[in-house]
Amino acid sequence: MSMLPAQPQRPLLVYLDVNVLVFWILPQSHLPGRAATHADSREEVVKLFDIFKKHAGLASNIQVVTCPWSLIEAHSALYLDALWKNGVVPPKKRKDRKYDPRKWIFPPHAPSLQHATAQLSTAMRQLGTLVSLDILTPDTQLWQTALSVCEECGIYAPDAIHLAAAIHSGCDAIVTGDIDFVNKIDWMAQGGAITQIAASPFPAGTQPALEACPLQPHKRLKNPHPTAREYLAQRGYI
């Protein structure tokens, strides 16, 4: 008789990168060339969130963690999508995948800003009722952890904040749609940098082993990694 892996006694802490939130919030992407990949990623996120919902409120549940920086980045992404959706982008730029109207349209387009604000507010309020959600409050030590991440590998500043928040909050896994971010975390973990950085908020030997989980398999992954749903399955949550 096969035996499922036993669930841990404490909640499993899963940190969500901002792209996961954006995939969940946006039913479709209006950015040039993004519709198909967005749809595939969103389908995977919806399945993942269904698992989170099933375990919300249980004794050994899944605690979903993110930080205010995710909300800031998400609003910016939603505003960008709204600018394309509302036709604010000049006609000659509408096929340019690299054109970012947030840089050139000023003053900002008020209806698109308001749409992004309402979208984010509604989505986060809904998410808080569906899953066990913890929005981590940054403190001085978290910012120092983010600086340490930057000093160790020169990681892109917003990603450094997300990784620092996941380390600082003792998360078991960080879920992201950014394959380059997974590779960076992998490199830091193999070199011992994450263990060294985590030694500040956690006593030696007590910090969780942080697993970087992509939403989907990808050919650019430097090393094999379970997807987020595979990771949960391995631990008996599916």
ChimeraX commands (.cxc) that place a marker at each C-alpha (Angstrom):
marker #1 position 0.00,0.00,0.00 radius 0.5
marker #1 position 1.45,3.38,-1.01 radius 0.5
marker #1 position 1.88,5.99,1.68 radius 0.5
marker #1 position 1.57,9.73,1.10 radius 0.5
marker #1 position 4.27,11.92,2.64 radius 0.5
marker #1 position 3.17,13.17,6.04 radius 0.5
marker #1 position 2.26,16.84,6.21 radius 0.5
marker #1 position 4.40,18.96,8.53 radius 0.5
marker #1 position 3.11,19.87,11.97 radius 0.5
marker #1 position 3.45,23.58,11.29 radius 0.5
marker #1 position 1.97,25.41,8.28 radius 0.5
marker #1 position 3.91,25.20,5.05 radius 0.5
marker #1 position 5.03,28.76,4.26 radius 0.5
marker #1 position 4.90,29.59,0.55 radius 0.5
marker #1 position 6.09,32.97,-0.70 radius 0.5
marker #1 position 4.48,34.36,-3.86 radius 0.5
marker #1 position 6.51,36.47,-6.26 radius 0.5
marker #1 position 4.64,39.41,-7.79 radius 0.5
marker #1 position 4.24,37.77,-11.21 radius 0.5
marker #1 position 2.17,34.99,-9.60 radius 0.5
marker #1 position -0.22,37.59,-8.19 radius 0.5
marker #1 position -0.46,39.41,-11.52 radius 0.5
marker #1 position -1.21,36.20,-13.40 radius 0.5
marker #1 position -4.01,35.51,-10.92 radius 0.5
marker #1 position -5.45,39.04,-10.98 radius 0.5
marker #1 position -5.43,39.57,-14.76 radius 0.5
marker #1 position -7.81,37.30,-16.72 radius 0.5
marker #1 position -5.84,38.14,-19.86 radius 0.5
marker #1 position -2.88,40.26,-20.91 radius 0.5
marker #1 position -3.24,43.17,-23.33 radius 0.5
marker #1 position 0.49,43.62,-23.81 radius 0.5
marker #1 position 1.83,42.83,-27.31 radius 0.5
marker #1 position 2.85,39.20,-27.68 radius 0.5
marker #1 position 1.97,38.24,-24.10 radius 0.5
marker #1 position -1.54,36.79,-24.48 radius 0.5
marker #1 position -0.63,33.11,-24.97 radius 0.5
marker #1 position 2.10,32.85,-22.32 radius 0.5
marker #1 position -0.03,34.81,-19.87 radius 0.5
marker #1 position -2.98,32.46,-20.42 radius 0.5
marker #1 position -0.83,29.36,-19.84 radius 0.5
marker #1 position 0.72,30.79,-16.66 radius 0.5
marker #1 position -2.62,32.01,-15.33 radius 0.5
marker #1 position -4.14,28.56,-15.79 radius 0.5
marker #1 position -1.33,27.09,-13.71 radius 0.5
marker #1 position -1.73,29.76,-11.00 radius 0.5
marker #1 position -5.48,29.14,-10.76 radius 0.5
marker #1 position -4.82,25.42,-10.18 radius 0.5
marker #1 position -2.20,26.30,-7.57 radius 0.5
marker #1 position -4.55,28.66,-5.75 radius 0.5
marker #1 position -7.24,25.97,-5.70 radius 0.5
marker #1 position -4.81,23.86,-3.66 radius 0.5
marker #1 position -4.15,26.78,-1.32 radius 0.5
marker #1 position -7.90,27.23,-0.82 radius 0.5
marker #1 position -8.40,23.56,0.10 radius 0.5
marker #1 position -5.80,23.82,2.86 radius 0.5
marker #1 position -6.78,27.22,4.26 radius 0.5
marker #1 position -7.87,26.95,7.88 radius 0.5
marker #1 position -6.63,23.40,8.42 radius 0.5
marker #1 position -4.40,22.56,11.38 radius 0.5
marker #1 position -1.39,21.95,9.13 radius 0.5
marker #1 position -2.30,24.38,6.41 radius 0.5
marker #1 position -0.51,26.26,3.67 radius 0.5
marker #1 position 0.32,29.80,4.70 radius 0.5
marker #1 position 0.65,32.09,1.68 radius 0.5
marker #1 position 3.17,34.87,2.24 radius 0.5
marker #1 position 4.03,37.99,0.27 radius 0.5
marker #1 position 5.10,41.55,1.11 radius 0.5
marker #1 position 3.97,45.13,0.39 radius 0.5
marker #1 position 6.56,45.38,-2.38 radius 0.5
marker #1 position 4.52,42.78,-4.28 radius 0.5
marker #1 position 1.49,45.06,-4.11 radius 0.5
marker #1 position 3.53,48.03,-5.35 radius 0.5
marker #1 position 4.91,46.04,-8.28 radius 0.5
marker #1 position 1.51,44.49,-9.01 radius 0.5
marker #1 position -0.13,47.92,-9.23 radius 0.5
marker #1 position 2.52,49.03,-11.70 radius 0.5
marker #1 position 1.94,45.92,-13.84 radius 0.5
marker #1 position -1.84,46.39,-13.73 radius 0.5
marker #1 position -1.47,50.04,-14.73 radius 0.5
marker #1 position 0.74,49.03,-17.68 radius 0.5
marker #1 position -1.85,46.50,-18.84 radius 0.5
marker #1 position -4.66,49.07,-18.46 radius 0.5
marker #1 position -2.76,51.58,-20.63 radius 0.5
marker #1 position -2.64,49.04,-23.46 radius 0.5
marker #1 position -6.22,47.93,-22.86 radius 0.5
marker #1 position -7.55,51.50,-22.91 radius 0.5
marker #1 position -5.80,52.34,-26.18 radius 0.5
marker #1 position -3.66,55.07,-24.66 radius 0.5
marker #1 position -0.54,53.84,-26.44 radius 0.5
marker #1 position 0.23,55.79,-29.66 radius 0.5
marker #1 position -0.74,53.83,-32.82 radius 0.5
marker #1 position 2.84,53.70,-34.11 radius 0.5
marker #1 position 3.95,51.98,-30.88 radius 0.5
marker #1 position 1.19,49.40,-30.56 radius 0.5
marker #1 position 3.23,46.55,-32.06 radius 0.5
marker #1 position 6.39,47.42,-30.16 radius 0.5
marker #1 position 6.81,44.81,-27.41 radius 0.5
marker #1 position 9.51,46.87,-25.70 radius 0.5
marker #1 position 7.55,50.13,-25.54 radius 0.5
marker #1 position 6.64,51.01,-21.96 radius 0.5
marker #1 position 3.98,53.76,-21.88 radius 0.5
marker #1 position 4.53,54.29,-18.15 radius 0.5
marker #1 position 7.81,56.02,-19.03 radius 0.5
marker #1 position 6.44,58.32,-21.70 radius 0.5
marker #1 position 2.79,59.05,-20.90 radius 0.5
marker #1 position 2.76,61.88,-18.40 radius 0.5
marker #1 position 0.79,63.09,-16.60 radius 0.5
marker #1 position -0.41,59.54,-15.92 radius 0.5
marker #1 position -3.66,58.37,-17.48 radius 0.5
marker #1 position -6.14,58.74,-14.63 radius 0.5
marker #1 position -8.73,56.14,-15.77 radius 0.5
marker #1 position -6.00,53.50,-16.15 radius 0.5
marker #1 position -4.57,54.34,-12.72 radius 0.5
marker #1 position -8.00,54.11,-11.13 radius 0.5
marker #1 position -8.67,50.80,-12.89 radius 0.5
marker #1 position -5.38,49.35,-11.60 radius 0.5
marker #1 position -6.09,50.54,-8.07 radius 0.5
marker #1 position -9.60,49.06,-8.04 radius 0.5
marker #1 position -8.37,45.79,-9.59 radius 0.5
marker #1 position -5.62,45.34,-7.01 radius 0.5
marker #1 position -7.81,46.28,-4.05 radius 0.5
marker #1 position -10.61,43.92,-5.07 radius 0.5
marker #1 position -8.25,41.05,-5.84 radius 0.5
marker #1 position -6.30,41.25,-2.59 radius 0.5
marker #1 position -9.47,41.52,-0.55 radius 0.5
marker #1 position -10.81,38.42,-2.32 radius 0.5
marker #1 position -7.53,36.54,-1.92 radius 0.5
marker #1 position -7.58,37.21,1.83 radius 0.5
marker #1 position -10.92,35.42,2.08 radius 0.5
marker #1 position -9.83,32.42,-0.02 radius 0.5
marker #1 position -6.42,31.47,1.41 radius 0.5
marker #1 position -4.42,31.88,4.60 radius 0.5
marker #1 position -2.61,35.07,3.61 radius 0.5
marker #1 position 0.15,36.89,5.44 radius 0.5
marker #1 position 1.46,40.19,4.06 radius 0.5
marker #1 position 4.82,40.55,5.74 radius 0.5
marker #1 position 5.58,43.93,7.32 radius 0.5
marker #1 position 9.11,44.99,6.34 radius 0.5
marker #1 position 11.44,46.09,9.11 radius 0.5
marker #1 position 15.02,47.30,9.24 radius 0.5
marker #1 position 16.38,43.76,9.35 radius 0.5
marker #1 position 14.49,42.76,6.21 radius 0.5
marker #1 position 16.00,45.67,4.27 radius 0.5
marker #1 position 19.43,44.65,5.55 radius 0.5
marker #1 position 18.75,41.11,4.34 radius 0.5
marker #1 position 17.80,42.50,0.91 radius 0.5
marker #1 position 21.06,44.45,0.82 radius 0.5
marker #1 position 22.97,41.29,1.71 radius 0.5
marker #1 position 21.27,39.49,-1.21 radius 0.5
marker #1 position 22.40,42.27,-3.56 radius 0.5
marker #1 position 25.92,42.18,-2.18 radius 0.5
marker #1 position 26.19,38.43,-2.62 radius 0.5
marker #1 position 25.13,38.13,-6.27 radius 0.5
marker #1 position 24.12,41.52,-7.70 radius 0.5
marker #1 position 20.55,40.33,-8.09 radius 0.5
marker #1 position 17.98,42.74,-9.57 radius 0.5
marker #1 position 16.81,44.98,-6.71 radius 0.5
marker #1 position 13.06,44.08,-6.73 radius 0.5
marker #1 position 13.95,40.36,-6.81 radius 0.5
marker #1 position 16.35,40.92,-3.91 radius 0.5
marker #1 position 13.47,42.28,-1.85 radius 0.5
marker #1 position 11.27,39.27,-2.63 radius 0.5
marker #1 position 14.04,36.81,-1.82 radius 0.5
marker #1 position 14.86,38.67,1.39 radius 0.5
marker #1 position 11.19,38.59,2.42 radius 0.5
marker #1 position 11.01,34.84,1.78 radius 0.5
marker #1 position 14.20,34.23,3.77 radius 0.5
marker #1 position 13.25,36.64,6.55 radius 0.5
marker #1 position 9.80,35.07,7.04 radius 0.5
marker #1 position 11.19,31.52,7.12 radius 0.5
marker #1 position 9.39,30.36,3.99 radius 0.5
marker #1 position 9.80,26.80,2.77 radius 0.5
marker #1 position 9.26,27.70,-0.88 radius 0.5
marker #1 position 9.17,30.71,-3.16 radius 0.5
marker #1 position 6.93,30.46,-6.22 radius 0.5
marker #1 position 7.73,32.51,-9.31 radius 0.5
marker #1 position 7.15,32.61,-13.02 radius 0.5
marker #1 position 10.60,34.15,-13.52 radius 0.5
marker #1 position 13.02,31.39,-14.62 radius 0.5
marker #1 position 16.06,33.65,-14.30 radius 0.5
marker #1 position 15.08,34.33,-10.69 radius 0.5
marker #1 position 14.90,30.57,-10.01 radius 0.5
marker #1 position 18.39,30.14,-11.47 radius 0.5
marker #1 position 19.76,32.96,-9.31 radius 0.5
marker #1 position 18.25,31.49,-6.15 radius 0.5
marker #1 position 19.63,28.09,-7.11 radius 0.5
marker #1 position 23.12,29.53,-7.57 radius 0.5
marker #1 position 22.95,31.31,-4.20 radius 0.5
marker #1 position 21.72,28.17,-2.43 radius 0.5
marker #1 position 24.46,25.97,-3.91 radius 0.5
marker #1 position 27.14,28.45,-2.87 radius 0.5
marker #1 position 25.79,28.64,0.68 radius 0.5
marker #1 position 24.86,32.31,0.40 radius 0.5
marker #1 position 21.21,31.80,1.39 radius 0.5
marker #1 position 22.17,29.80,4.50 radius 0.5
marker #1 position 24.65,32.50,5.47 radius 0.5
marker #1 position 22.13,35.32,4.94 radius 0.5
marker #1 position 19.40,33.42,6.83 radius 0.5
marker #1 position 21.73,33.04,9.83 radius 0.5
marker #1 position 20.88,36.62,10.80 radius 0.5
marker #1 position 17.12,36.23,11.39 radius 0.5
marker #1 position 17.40,32.55,12.41 radius 0.5
marker #1 position 19.71,30.70,14.81 radius 0.5
marker #1 position 22.14,28.32,13.15 radius 0.5
marker #1 position 20.48,25.13,11.93 radius 0.5
marker #1 position 16.90,26.35,12.39 radius 0.5
marker #1 position 16.26,28.13,9.09 radius 0.5
marker #1 position 14.05,26.26,6.57 radius 0.5
marker #1 position 15.62,25.02,3.34 radius 0.5
marker #1 position 14.15,27.46,0.81 radius 0.5
marker #1 position 13.04,25.78,-2.42 radius 0.5
marker #1 position 12.65,27.85,-5.60 radius 0.5
marker #1 position 9.59,26.57,-7.48 radius 0.5
marker #1 position 8.82,27.67,-11.03 radius 0.5
marker #1 position 5.21,27.69,-12.14 radius 0.5
marker #1 position 6.00,25.44,-15.10 radius 0.5
marker #1 position 8.95,23.45,-16.46 radius 0.5
marker #1 position 11.27,25.49,-18.67 radius 0.5
marker #1 position 14.26,24.74,-20.86 radius 0.5
marker #1 position 16.20,27.65,-19.35 radius 0.5
marker #1 position 16.31,26.07,-15.90 radius 0.5
marker #1 position 19.94,25.37,-15.03 radius 0.5
marker #1 position 19.03,22.52,-12.69 radius 0.5
marker #1 position 15.93,20.33,-12.27 radius 0.5
marker #1 position 13.30,21.88,-10.03 radius 0.5
marker #1 position 9.82,20.72,-9.10 radius 0.5
marker #1 position 7.08,23.04,-10.23 radius 0.5
marker #1 position 5.03,24.59,-7.46 radius 0.5
marker #1 position 2.29,21.97,-7.78 radius 0.5
marker #1 position 4.84,19.14,-7.93 radius 0.5
marker #1 position 6.46,20.50,-4.77 radius 0.5
marker #1 position 3.11,20.43,-2.96 radius 0.5
marker #1 position 2.40,16.93,-4.25 radius 0.5
marker #1 position 5.72,15.68,-2.93 radius 0.5
marker #1 position 4.69,16.90,0.53 radius 0.5
marker #1 position 1.26,15.29,0.47 radius 0.5
marker #1 position -0.83,18.40,-0.16 radius 0.5
marker #1 position -2.36,17.02,-3.37 radius 0.5
marker link #1:1,2 radius 0.2
marker link #1:2,3 radius 0.2
marker link #1:3,4 radius 0.2
marker link #1:4,5 radius 0.2
marker link #1:5,6 radius 0.2
marker link #1:6,7 radius 0.2
marker link #1:7,8 radius 0.2
marker link #1:8,9 radius 0.2
marker link #1:9,10 radius 0.2
marker link #1:10,11 radius 0.2
marker link #1:11,12 radius 0.2
marker link #1:12,13 radius 0.2
marker link #1:13,14 radius 0.2
marker link #1:14,15 radius 0.2
marker link #1:15,16 radius 0.2
marker link #1:16,17 radius 0.2
marker link #1:17,18 radius 0.2
marker link #1:18,19 radius 0.2
marker link #1:19,20 radius 0.2
marker link #1:20,21 radius 0.2
marker link #1:21,22 radius 0.2
marker link #1:22,23 radius 0.2
marker link #1:23,24 radius 0.2
marker link #1:24,25 radius 0.2
marker link #1:25,26 radius 0.2
marker link #1:26,27 radius 0.2
marker link #1:27,28 radius 0.2
marker link #1:28,29 radius 0.2
marker link #1:29,30 radius 0.2
marker link #1:30,31 radius 0.2
marker link #1:31,32 radius 0.2
marker link #1:32,33 radius 0.2
marker link #1:33,34 radius 0.2
marker link #1:34,35 radius 0.2
marker link #1:35,36 radius 0.2
marker link #1:36,37 radius 0.2
marker link #1:37,38 radius 0.2
marker link #1:38,39 radius 0.2
marker link #1:39,40 radius 0.2
marker link #1:40,41 radius 0.2
marker link #1:41,42 radius 0.2
marker link #1:42,43 radius 0.2
marker link #1:43,44 radius 0.2
marker link #1:44,45 radius 0.2
marker link #1:45,46 radius 0.2
marker link #1:46,47 radius 0.2
marker link #1:47,48 radius 0.2
marker link #1:48,49 radius 0.2
marker link #1:49,50 radius 0.2
marker link #1:50,51 radius 0.2
marker link #1:51,52 radius 0.2
marker link #1:52,53 radius 0.2
marker link #1:53,54 radius 0.2
marker link #1:54,55 radius 0.2
marker link #1:55,56 radius 0.2
marker link #1:56,57 radius 0.2
marker link #1:57,58 radius 0.2
marker link #1:58,59 radius 0.2
marker link #1:59,60 radius 0.2
marker link #1:60,61 radius 0.2
marker link #1:61,62 radius 0.2
marker link #1:62,63 radius 0.2
marker link #1:63,64 radius 0.2
marker link #1:64,65 radius 0.2
marker link #1:65,66 radius 0.2
marker link #1:66,67 radius 0.2
marker link #1:67,68 radius 0.2
marker link #1:68,69 radius 0.2
marker link #1:69,70 radius 0.2
marker link #1:70,71 radius 0.2
marker link #1:71,72 radius 0.2
marker link #1:72,73 radius 0.2
marker link #1:73,74 radius 0.2
marker link #1:74,75 radius 0.2
marker link #1:75,76 radius 0.2
marker link #1:76,77 radius 0.2
marker link #1:77,78 radius 0.2
marker link #1:78,79 radius 0.2
marker link #1:79,80 radius 0.2
marker link #1:80,81 radius 0.2
marker link #1:81,82 radius 0.2
marker link #1:82,83 radius 0.2
marker link #1:83,84 radius 0.2
marker link #1:84,85 radius 0.2
marker link #1:85,86 radius 0.2
marker link #1:86,87 radius 0.2
marker link #1:87,88 radius 0.2
marker link #1:88,89 radius 0.2
marker link #1:89,90 radius 0.2
marker link #1:90,91 radius 0.2
marker link #1:91,92 radius 0.2
marker link #1:92,93 radius 0.2
marker link #1:93,94 radius 0.2
marker link #1:94,95 radius 0.2
marker link #1:95,96 radius 0.2
marker link #1:96,97 radius 0.2
marker link #1:97,98 radius 0.2
marker link #1:98,99 radius 0.2
marker link #1:99,100 radius 0.2
marker link #1:100,101 radius 0.2
marker link #1:101,102 radius 0.2
marker link #1:102,103 radius 0.2
marker link #1:103,104 radius 0.2
marker link #1:104,105 radius 0.2
marker link #1:105,106 radius 0.2
marker link #1:106,107 radius 0.2
marker link #1:107,108 radius 0.2
marker link #1:108,109 radius 0.2
marker link #1:109,110 radius 0.2
marker link #1:110,111 radius 0.2
marker link #1:111,112 radius 0.2
marker link #1:112,113 radius 0.2
marker link #1:113,114 radius 0.2
marker link #1:114,115 radius 0.2
marker link #1:115,116 radius 0.2
marker link #1:116,117 radius 0.2
marker link #1:117,118 radius 0.2
marker link #1:118,119 radius 0.2
marker link #1:119,120 radius 0.2
marker link #1:120,121 radius 0.2
marker link #1:121,122 radius 0.2
marker link #1:122,123 radius 0.2
marker link #1:123,124 radius 0.2
marker link #1:124,125 radius 0.2
marker link #1:125,126 radius 0.2
marker link #1:126,127 radius 0.2
marker link #1:127,128 radius 0.2
marker link #1:128,129 radius 0.2
marker link #1:129,130 radius 0.2
marker link #1:130,131 radius 0.2
marker link #1:131,132 radius 0.2
marker link #1:132,133 radius 0.2
marker link #1:133,134 radius 0.2
marker link #1:134,135 radius 0.2
marker link #1:135,136 radius 0.2
marker link #1:136,137 radius 0.2
marker link #1:137,138 radius 0.2
marker link #1:138,139 radius 0.2
marker link #1:139,140 radius 0.2
marker link #1:140,141 radius 0.2
marker link #1:141,142 radius 0.2
marker link #1:142,143 radius 0.2
marker link #1:143,144 radius 0.2
marker link #1:144,145 radius 0.2
marker link #1:145,146 radius 0.2
marker link #1:146,147 radius 0.2
marker link #1:147,148 radius 0.2
marker link #1:148,149 radius 0.2
marker link #1:149,150 radius 0.2
marker link #1:150,151 radius 0.2
marker link #1:151,152 radius 0.2
marker link #1:152,153 radius 0.2
marker link #1:153,154 radius 0.2
marker link #1:154,155 radius 0.2
marker link #1:155,156 radius 0.2
marker link #1:156,157 radius 0.2
marker link #1:157,158 radius 0.2
marker link #1:158,159 radius 0.2
marker link #1:159,160 radius 0.2
marker link #1:160,161 radius 0.2
marker link #1:161,162 radius 0.2
marker link #1:162,163 radius 0.2
marker link #1:163,164 radius 0.2
marker link #1:164,165 radius 0.2
marker link #1:165,166 radius 0.2
marker link #1:166,167 radius 0.2
marker link #1:167,168 radius 0.2
marker link #1:168,169 radius 0.2
marker link #1:169,170 radius 0.2
marker link #1:170,171 radius 0.2
marker link #1:171,172 radius 0.2
marker link #1:172,173 radius 0.2
marker link #1:173,174 radius 0.2
marker link #1:174,175 radius 0.2
marker link #1:175,176 radius 0.2
marker link #1:176,177 radius 0.2
marker link #1:177,178 radius 0.2
marker link #1:178,179 radius 0.2
marker link #1:179,180 radius 0.2
marker link #1:180,181 radius 0.2
marker link #1:181,182 radius 0.2
marker link #1:182,183 radius 0.2
marker link #1:183,184 radius 0.2
marker link #1:184,185 radius 0.2
marker link #1:185,186 radius 0.2
marker link #1:186,187 radius 0.2
marker link #1:187,188 radius 0.2
marker link #1:188,189 radius 0.2
marker link #1:189,190 radius 0.2
marker link #1:190,191 radius 0.2
marker link #1:191,192 radius 0.2
marker link #1:192,193 radius 0.2
marker link #1:193,194 radius 0.2
marker link #1:194,195 radius 0.2
marker link #1:195,196 radius 0.2
marker link #1:196,197 radius 0.2
marker link #1:197,198 radius 0.2
marker link #1:198,199 radius 0.2
marker link #1:199,200 radius 0.2
marker link #1:200,201 radius 0.2
marker link #1:201,202 radius 0.2
marker link #1:202,203 radius 0.2
marker link #1:203,204 radius 0.2
marker link #1:204,205 radius 0.2
marker link #1:205,206 radius 0.2
marker link #1:206,207 radius 0.2
marker link #1:207,208 radius 0.2
marker link #1:208,209 radius 0.2
marker link #1:209,210 radius 0.2
marker link #1:210,211 radius 0.2
marker link #1:211,212 radius 0.2
marker link #1:212,213 radius 0.2
marker link #1:213,214 radius 0.2
marker link #1:214,215 radius 0.2
marker link #1:215,216 radius 0.2
marker link #1:216,217 radius 0.2
marker link #1:217,218 radius 0.2
marker link #1:218,219 radius 0.2
marker link #1:219,220 radius 0.2
marker link #1:220,221 radius 0.2
marker link #1:221,222 radius 0.2
marker link #1:222,223 radius 0.2
marker link #1:223,224 radius 0.2
marker link #1:224,225 radius 0.2
marker link #1:225,226 radius 0.2
marker link #1:226,227 radius 0.2
marker link #1:227,228 radius 0.2
marker link #1:228,229 radius 0.2
marker link #1:229,230 radius 0.2
marker link #1:230,231 radius 0.2
marker link #1:231,232 radius 0.2
marker link #1:232,233 radius 0.2
marker link #1:233,234 radius 0.2
marker link #1:234,235 radius 0.2
marker link #1:235,236 radius 0.2
marker link #1:236,237 radius 0.2
marker link #1:237,238 radius 0.2
view
